[in-house]
Amino acid sequence: MTAQTNEILERIDEMLLREGTDKSEIILANIWLRDLASFEEMNRAWDAWMPDGGTPRRATFEDKNLPPMCAVRIDIAASRKSGGRQI
C-alpha cells in the first residue's frame, strides 16, 4: 500500500507541476481503497506527502472492484496558483 500510494502521489506532483501549481493548492481529494483495513498505511504516506497545515477536504471509500493490481486510487481537484482556475 505504501509503495503504490507514494507512486500515485509522485504522479500527482508531476501533473500539478505541468499545470503550474502544486499540492498546496489541492482543495479536494477522493481516495478509493480496495480494503479499508489498509487506511492507516495509506494515510501515513498521505500525511508525509502533504505540506504542514495543507490537508484538503478528503473522503475515503472502499471499492472491492478496483482493477486487480490496484490497491488505491486517488482523484484530486486543485487550483492553479495564477488565476485560481481549477484543474
C-alpha positions in Angstrom: 0.0 0.0 0.0 2.7 2.5 0.9 4.7 2.0 -2.3 1.6 2.3 -4.5 0.3 5.3 -2.6 3.7 7.0 -3.0 3.8 6.2 -6.7 0.4 7.8 -7.2 1.4 10.9 -5.1 4.6 11.3 -7.2 2.4 11.3 -10.4 0.1 13.8 -8.8 3.1 16.1 -8.1 4.2 15.8 -11.7 0.7 16.6 -13.0 0.3 19.6 -10.8 3.7 20.9 -11.8 2.8 20.6 -15.5 -0.4 22.6 -14.7 1.5 25.4 -12.9 0.6 24.5 -9.4 1.5 22.2 -6.5 0.0 20.1 -3.7 -0.5 23.2 -1.5 -3.4 24.1 -3.9 -5.3 20.8 -3.6 -8.8 21.6 -2.5 -10.4 18.1 -2.6 -9.2 14.5 -2.7 -11.2 11.3 -3.1 -9.4 8.1 -2.3 -10.6 4.6 -3.0 -9.0 1.6 -1.3 -9.6 -2.0 -2.2 -9.7 -2.7 1.5 -10.4 -0.1 4.2 -8.1 -2.1 6.5 -5.2 -0.5 4.7 -6.4 3.0 5.5 -3.8 3.7 8.2 -0.9 2.7 5.9 -2.2 4.8 3.1 -2.8 7.7 5.5 0.8 7.6 6.8 2.0 8.1 3.2 -0.5 10.8 2.5 0.3 12.7 5.7 4.1 12.5 5.0 3.4 13.9 1.5 1.1 16.8 2.4 2.6 20.1 3.5 2.0 21.1 7.1 -1.5 22.5 7.6 -2.3 21.7 4.0 -4.7 18.9 4.3 -7.7 19.5 1.9 -11.2 18.2 2.2 -10.9 14.4 1.7 -13.1 11.4 1.5 -12.0 7.8 1.5 -14.1 4.9 0.2 -13.7 1.1 -0.1 -14.0 -0.3 -3.6 -13.6 -4.0 -3.9 -13.9 -3.6 -7.7 -10.7 -1.7 -8.3 -8.5 -3.4 -11.1 -6.6 -6.4 -9.8 -3.2 -4.7 -9.4 -4.7 -1.5 -7.9 -4.9 -1.2 -4.1 -5.6 2.5 -4.1 -6.9 5.2 -6.4 -6.6 9.0 -5.7 -8.5 11.7 -7.5 -7.8 15.4 -6.7 -9.1 18.8 -7.6 -6.7 21.8 -7.3 -6.5 25.5 -8.1 -3.8 27.0 -10.3 -1.6 29.5 -8.5 -2.2 32.0 -11.2 -5.8 32.9 -11.5 -7.4 30.3 -9.3 -8.8 28.2 -12.1 -9.5 24.6 -11.1 -7.7 21.7 -12.8 
